[in-house]
Amino acid sequence: MNDFRSGGLNQMRWSEYLEFIRRAGLRVEFLAVNPQLRRLPPLYALSGALRRIPGIRDYIVSSVYTILR
Protein backbone atom coordinates (compact mmCIF):
# COMPACT_ATOMS: atom_id res chain seq x y z
CA MET A 1 0.00 0.00 0.00
CA ASN A 2 1.54 3.27 -1.14
CA ASP A 3 -0.74 5.62 0.77
CA PHE A 4 -3.86 5.58 2.91
CA ARG A 5 -6.16 5.95 -0.13
CA SER A 6 -5.07 2.73 -1.81
CA GLY A 7 -6.42 0.23 0.75
CA GLY A 8 -9.73 -1.57 0.93
CA LEU A 9 -12.03 -2.82 -1.83
CA ASN A 10 -9.16 -5.08 -2.94
CA GLN A 11 -6.85 -2.08 -3.27
CA MET A 12 -9.47 -0.29 -5.40
CA ARG A 13 -11.06 3.07 -4.68
CA TRP A 14 -14.87 3.30 -4.69
CA SER A 15 -14.85 5.43 -7.84
CA GLU A 16 -12.55 2.90 -9.56
CA TYR A 17 -14.87 0.05 -8.56
CA LEU A 18 -17.88 1.84 -10.04
CA GLU A 19 -15.93 2.57 -13.22
CA PHE A 20 -14.86 -1.09 -13.46
CA ILE A 21 -18.50 -2.20 -13.23
CA ARG A 22 -19.53 0.31 -15.90
CA ARG A 23 -16.72 -0.60 -18.31
CA ALA A 24 -17.33 -4.32 -17.87
CA GLY A 25 -20.95 -3.81 -18.90
CA LEU A 26 -22.20 -5.37 -15.68
CA ARG A 27 -25.53 -4.60 -14.08
CA VAL A 28 -25.89 -4.15 -10.33
CA GLU A 29 -28.54 -6.49 -8.94
CA PHE A 30 -27.82 -5.75 -5.28
CA LEU A 31 -25.62 -3.16 -3.60
CA ALA A 32 -25.03 -2.54 0.10
CA VAL A 33 -22.44 0.08 0.99
CA ASN A 34 -21.13 0.29 4.56
CA PRO A 35 -23.84 -2.07 5.86
CA GLN A 36 -22.05 -2.31 9.21
CA LEU A 37 -23.25 1.24 9.92
CA ARG A 38 -26.95 0.32 9.77
CA ARG A 39 -26.78 -0.35 13.51
CA LEU A 40 -25.86 3.33 13.94
CA PRO A 41 -28.53 5.22 11.94
CA PRO A 42 -26.96 8.71 12.25
CA LEU A 43 -23.60 7.45 10.96
CA TYR A 44 -25.26 5.41 8.22
CA ALA A 45 -27.16 8.49 7.03
CA LEU A 46 -24.01 10.62 7.16
CA SER A 47 -22.10 7.96 5.24
CA GLY A 48 -24.80 7.93 2.56
CA ALA A 49 -24.77 11.70 2.23
CA LEU A 50 -20.98 11.97 2.06
CA ARG A 51 -20.83 9.15 -0.48
CA ARG A 52 -22.65 11.41 -2.94
CA ILE A 53 -19.87 14.03 -2.88
CA PRO A 54 -17.31 13.20 -5.61
CA GLY A 55 -14.21 14.51 -3.82
CA ILE A 56 -15.05 12.68 -0.60
CA ARG A 57 -16.71 9.41 -1.65
CA ASP A 58 -13.47 7.43 -1.99
CA TYR A 59 -12.69 8.07 1.68
CA ILE A 60 -16.13 7.06 3.04
CA VAL A 61 -16.73 3.58 1.61
CA SER A 62 -15.19 0.84 3.73
CA SER A 63 -17.21 -2.25 2.79
CA VAL A 64 -19.38 -3.24 -0.14
CA TYR A 65 -21.61 -6.21 -0.84
CA THR A 66 -22.54 -6.45 -4.53
CA ILE A 67 -24.31 -8.89 -6.80
CA LEU A 68 -23.49 -8.21 -10.45
CA ARG A 69 -24.91 -9.71 -13.65
C-alpha positions in Angstrom: 0.0 0.0 0.0 1.5 3.3 -1.1 -0.7 5.6 0.8 -3.9 5.6 2.9 -6.2 5.9 -0.1 -5.1 2.7 -1.8 -6.4 0.2 0.7 -9.7 -1.6 0.9 -12.0 -2.8 -1.8 -9.2 -5.1 -2.9 -6.9 -2.1 -3.3 -9.5 -0.3 -5.4 -11.1 3.1 -4.7 -14.9 3.3 -4.7 -14.8 5.4 -7.8 -12.5 2.9 -9.6 -14.9 0.1 -8.6 -17.9 1.8 -10.0 -15.9 2.6 -13.2 -14.9 -1.1 -13.5 -18.5 -2.2 -13.2 -19.5 0.3 -15.9 -16.7 -0.6 -18.3 -17.3 -4.3 -17.9 -21.0 -3.8 -18.9 -22.2 -5.4 -15.7 -25.5 -4.6 -14.1 -25.9 -4.1 -10.3 -28.5 -6.5 -8.9 -27.8 -5.7 -5.3 -25.6 -3.2 -3.6 -25.0 -2.5 0.1 -22.4 0.1 1.0 -21.1 0.3 4.6 -23.8 -2.1 5.9 -22.0 -2.3 9.2 -23.3 1.2 9.9 -27.0 0.3 9.8 -26.8 -0.4 13.5 -25.9 3.3 13.9 -28.5 5.2 11.9 -27.0 8.7 12.2 -23.6 7.5 11.0 -25.3 5.4 8.2 -27.2 8.5 7.0 -24.0 10.6 7.2 -22.1 8.0 5.2 -24.8 7.9 2.6 -24.8 11.7 2.2 -21.0 12.0 2.1 -20.8 9.2 -0.5 -22.6 11.4 -2.9 -19.9 14.0 -2.9 -17.3 13.2 -5.6 -14.2 14.5 -3.8 -15.1 12.7 -0.6 -16.7 9.4 -1.7 -13.5 7.4 -2.0 -12.7 8.1 1.7 -16.1 7.1 3.0 -16.7 3.6 1.6 -15.2 0.8 3.7 -17.2 -2.2 2.8 -19.4 -3.2 -0.1 -21.6 -6.2 -0.8 -22.5 -6.5 -4.5 -24.3 -8.9 -6.8 -23.5 -8.2 -10.4 -24.9 -9.7 -13.7 
